[in-house]
């Protein structure tokens, strides 16, 4: 099975790139797991908040907005609520500025989320510019688009060997092998491992665990219209989810690449931080899980050809912002590989390039 573009990784990064590259040549996507988007992509908070992240990530996320708004039913309004104690004013003020919150009174915040404890909540802010993303709709849309243009997407295809050839790459996986002109490394937490397998220098990505607990709607409230609630400096957050709440300690514990699971003590600490701001205790957990948010050393996505071997293309380091940046990121992938002038500013393209690591 020969192809022009072999993409390792069937998460949001790999599938969106496949959809953009399919008109340019034969695309093959290899996903090691039984299903697409098994790891970080299936465990996302599924929020489009384009002002979240480093400046380069924010700009890339902003560049994704037009595409998201063009897909019927993809975005649903959510909003963001920031709450803080008086002794957290410095973190609160920083969040107000970086994420464009408007200050509101604690009483106004309680009118939005009735369970807030005003003995604790002394500072609040609201932002109207955040939306839920229907992640399955987005993933399946990219997969359909890639297949409709001749792309092949395989699951249960764990890569076992990568060999450089005179014309590109020879890749072997469980159940098959292929020759490819270009290799696109969209392997999530495994991006450095894939690079080493291909004989390319690793860039120093770090997978960080993020844990989640799903709890019943507090006191039987209808939480469907509640915004996503943040503690200052993102030391916890809570988000409505199908009639319940997802609560996260916003942990960032370094991990090796693996199928992550939540740590009970980390979850307990995060739930305690959440409980400190509300009047309703957590009485039970419906489910819990964790995902790995993978970051480059500077916490900026890495998109571009390897500095030493341009037939090896990096698409990694989404760090939890893969969904909200995927439209802009995949468009950049296609522009760079297709030899077209990128729609993004030249300094942003440089900030995302793997060449920045020397």
C-alpha positions in Angstrom: 0.0 0.0 0.0 1.8 3.1 -1.2 0.8 6.7 -0.4 2.0 10.2 -0.6 1.2 11.2 3.0 1.3 8.7 5.8 -0.1 10.1 9.0 0.7 8.4 12.3 -2.1 9.2 14.8 -5.9 9.1 14.4 -6.8 11.8 16.9 -8.1 15.3 16.0 -4.7 16.4 14.7 -4.2 13.5 12.3 -7.7 13.4 11.0 -7.9 17.1 10.3 -4.6 16.9 8.5 -5.9 14.0 6.5 -8.9 15.9 5.3 -6.7 18.8 4.2 -4.1 16.7 2.5 -6.4 14.2 0.7 -7.0 16.6 -2.3 -3.2 16.8 -2.7 -2.4 13.1 -2.9 -2.9 9.6 -1.4 -3.4 9.7 2.3 -3.0 6.9 4.8 -3.8 7.4 8.5 -2.6 4.8 11.0 -4.2 4.6 14.5 -2.8 2.1 17.0 -6.0 1.7 19.0 -9.3 -0.1 18.2 -11.0 3.2 17.6 -10.1 6.7 16.4 -9.4 9.5 18.9 -9.0 7.0 21.7 -6.5 9.0 23.9 -6.4 12.7 24.4 -9.0 13.6 21.7 -11.7 11.5 23.4 -11.0 13.0 26.8 -11.1 16.6 25.9 -13.1 19.3 27.8 -14.6 20.0 24.3 -14.5 23.8 24.7 -13.8 26.4 22.1 -12.2 29.3 24.1 -9.8 30.9 21.6 -8.2 33.2 24.2 -6.9 30.2 26.2 -3.2 29.3 25.9 0.1 30.9 24.9 -0.1 33.8 22.4 0.8 31.6 19.4 -1.8 29.0 20.4 -4.4 31.8 20.9 -3.8 33.1 17.4 -4.0 29.6 15.9 -7.3 29.0 17.7 -8.7 32.3 16.6 -7.8 31.3 13.0 -10.0 28.2 13.4 -13.2 30.1 14.3 -14.5 30.7 10.8 -14.3 27.0 10.0 -16.1 26.0 13.2 -18.9 28.5 12.6 -19.4 27.2 9.1 -20.3 23.7 10.3 -23.9 23.5 11.4 -24.4 22.3 14.9 -20.7 22.2 15.7 -20.7 25.0 18.3 -23.1 25.5 21.2 -22.9 28.6 23.4 -21.4 27.9 26.9 -19.7 31.0 28.4 -17.1 31.1 31.2 -17.4 32.1 34.8 -14.3 33.0 36.9 -14.6 32.9 40.7 -11.9 33.7 43.3 -11.3 34.4 47.0 -10.0 37.8 48.0 -6.5 36.4 48.6 -6.5 35.2 45.0 -6.8 38.6 43.5 -3.5 38.6 41.6 -4.4 35.4 39.8 -7.9 36.7 39.2 -6.7 40.0 37.7 -4.3 38.1 35.4 -7.1 35.8 34.2 -9.4 38.8 33.6 -6.8 40.3 31.3 -5.5 37.2 29.4 -8.9 35.6 28.8 -11.0 38.8 28.4 -13.4 38.3 31.3 -15.6 41.2 32.3 -15.7 41.7 36.1 -19.1 41.0 37.7 -20.2 41.0 41.3 -20.3 37.8 43.4 -24.1 38.2 43.5 -24.3 38.4 39.7 -22.2 35.3 39.6 -24.5 33.5 42.0 -27.5 34.4 39.8 -25.8 32.5 37.0 -24.7 29.5 39.2 -26.9 29.3 42.3 -24.6 27.0 44.3 -21.8 29.5 44.6 -20.8 30.2 48.2 -20.7 33.9 48.7 -18.9 33.5 52.0 -15.9 32.4 49.8 -16.5 33.9 46.4 -15.4 37.6 46.6 -14.3 38.1 43.0 -15.9 37.1 39.8 -15.8 37.6 36.1 -17.8 36.4 33.1 -16.9 35.8 29.4 -19.5 35.2 26.7 -17.1 34.0 24.0 -16.8 30.3 24.8 -18.7 27.5 23.1 -19.0 23.8 23.5 -17.6 21.8 20.5 -19.4 18.7 19.3 -16.1 16.8 19.1 -17.6 13.6 17.5 -19.2 15.7 14.8 -15.9 17.4 14.1 -13.9 14.2 14.1 -16.3 12.2 12.0 -16.6 15.1 9.6 -12.9 15.2 9.0 -12.7 11.4 8.6 -15.6 11.4 6.1 -13.9 14.2 4.1 -10.6 12.4 4.0 -12.2 9.1 2.9 -14.4 10.9 0.3 -11.3 12.1 -1.4 -9.6 8.7 -1.5 -7.9 8.7 1.9 -7.5 5.4 3.9 -7.9 5.3 7.7 -6.8 2.2 9.6 -7.3 1.4 13.2 -5.5 -1.4 15.2 -2.5 -0.4 13.2 0.4 0.1 15.7 3.5 1.2 13.9 6.4 -1.2 14.6 9.2 0.1 12.3 10.0 3.1 10.3 12.9 3.1 7.7 14.2 6.0 5.7 14.4 5.2 2.0 15.7 7.1 -1.0 12.2 8.3 -1.9 10.7 8.7 1.5 9.7 6.2 4.2 9.0 2.5 4.6 6.5 2.0 7.5 5.5 -1.3 9.0 2.6 -1.8 11.4 0.6 -4.7 12.8 -0.9 -6.2 9.8 0.7 -4.2 7.0 3.4 -2.0 5.5 3.6 0.9 3.1 5.9 3.2 1.2 5.3 6.9 1.8 6.7 10.1 0.3 6.2 12.1 3.5 5.6 11.1 7.1 3.3 13.3 9.3 3.9 12.7 13.0 0.6 13.4 14.7 1.1 10.7 17.4 0.0 12.8 20.5 1.9 11.7 23.6 4.0 9.4 21.4 5.4 12.0 19.0 9.0 11.8 20.3 8.9 8.0 20.3 7.8 8.0 16.7 10.6 10.4 15.8 13.2 8.2 17.4 11.8 5.2 15.6 12.3 7.1 12.4 15.8 8.1 13.2 14.8 11.8 13.8 16.0 13.7 16.8 13.3 14.0 19.5 12.2 17.6 20.5 11.5 17.0 24.2 7.8 16.7 24.4 6.2 16.1 27.8 2.9 14.3 28.3 1.0 15.8 31.3 -1.9 14.0 32.9 -5.2 15.8 33.2 -7.9 14.1 35.4 -11.7 14.4 35.4 -14.5 13.4 37.6 -18.2 13.3 36.5 -20.6 14.2 39.4 -24.4 14.4 39.6 -25.9 17.8 39.0 -25.7 19.5 42.4 -28.9 19.5 44.4 -30.8 18.5 41.3 -30.2 21.8 39.5 -30.6 22.0 35.8 -27.0 22.7 34.9 -27.4 22.7 31.1 -27.2 26.5 30.8 -24.4 27.0 33.4 -21.1 28.3 32.0 -17.9 26.5 32.5 -16.5 27.6 35.9 -12.9 28.3 36.5 -10.9 28.8 39.7 -8.2 31.4 39.5 -5.0 30.4 37.6 -7.0 27.4 36.4 -6.5 25.4 39.6 -9.8 23.7 39.1 -12.7 23.9 36.7 -16.3 22.5 36.4 -18.3 22.1 33.2 -21.8 20.9 32.5 -22.0 17.6 30.6 -25.2 15.8 29.7 -27.1 16.8 32.8 -24.1 16.3 35.2 -20.9 18.2 36.0 -17.3 17.4 35.0 -14.9 18.6 37.6 -11.2 18.7 37.1 -8.3 19.5 39.4 -6.5 20.9 36.3 -3.6 18.7 37.1 -0.4 18.6 35.0 1.6 15.7 36.3 4.4 14.5 33.9 3.8 11.0 32.6 5.3 8.6 30.1 3.1 7.9 27.1 0.3 5.4 28.1 -3.4 5.0 28.3 -3.8 7.3 31.3 -6.1 6.9 34.3 -7.1 9.3 37.1 -5.3 9.3 40.4 -7.7 9.1 43.3 -5.8 11.5 45.5 -5.4 14.1 42.7 -9.1 13.9 42.0 -9.9 14.3 45.7 -7.8 17.4 46.0 -9.4 18.9 42.9 -12.9 18.1 44.2 -12.0 19.7 47.5 -11.0 22.9 45.7 -14.3 22.9 43.8 -16.3 22.2 47.0 -14.7 25.2 48.8 -16.5 27.5 46.4 -19.9 26.0 46.4 -22.7 25.2 48.9 -23.4 21.7 47.7 -21.0 18.9 48.7 -19.9 16.1 46.3 -21.6 13.0 47.5 -20.6 10.6 44.8 -18.7 10.3 41.5 -20.4 8.9 38.5 -17.2 8.3 36.5 -13.6 9.4 36.3 -10.9 9.3 33.7 -7.7 11.1 32.6 -5.9 12.1 29.4 -2.4 13.1 28.5 -2.0 16.7 27.3 1.3 16.8 25.5 3.4 19.9 25.4 6.6 21.0 23.6 9.2 22.7 25.9 7.7 26.2 25.2 4.1 24.9 25.4 3.5 26.0 21.8 2.3 23.6 19.1 5.0 22.2 16.7 3.9 22.3 13.1 6.3 22.0 10.2 9.0 19.9 8.5 11.8 18.6 10.6 14.9 20.9 10.3 17.1 18.1 9.3 14.8 15.9 7.3 11.9 17.8 5.6 10.2 14.5 4.6 9.4 14.1 8.3 6.6 16.6 9.3 5.8 17.4 12.9 2.2 17.9 14.1 2.4 17.7 17.9 2.3 19.5 21.2 -1.4 20.4 21.1 -1.4 20.4 24.9 -5.2 20.3 25.4 -5.9 22.8 22.7 -6.0 20.3 19.8 -9.7 20.7 19.1 -9.9 24.4 19.3 -6.9 24.9 17.0 -7.3 22.0 14.6 -8.9 24.0 11.7 -6.1 26.6 11.7 -3.4 24.0 12.3 -4.5 21.6 9.5 -4.8 24.5 7.1 -1.2 25.4 7.9 -0.1 21.7 7.4 -1.7 21.8 3.9 -0.1 25.1 3.0 3.4 24.1 4.1 3.3 20.7 2.5 1.6 22.1 -0.7 4.2 24.8 -1.0 1.6 27.6 -0.8 2.1 30.8 1.1 0.4 30.2 4.5 -2.7 32.2 5.4 -1.1 32.8 8.8 1.4 35.5 9.6 5.0 34.7 8.9 6.1 35.2 12.5 3.4 32.9 13.7 4.4 30.2 11.3 8.0 30.6 12.6 6.8 30.4 16.2 5.1 27.1 15.4 8.0 25.6 13.3 10.2 22.8 14.7 13.2 24.9 13.4 12.8 27.0 16.6 14.5 24.3 18.6 17.7 24.6 16.6 
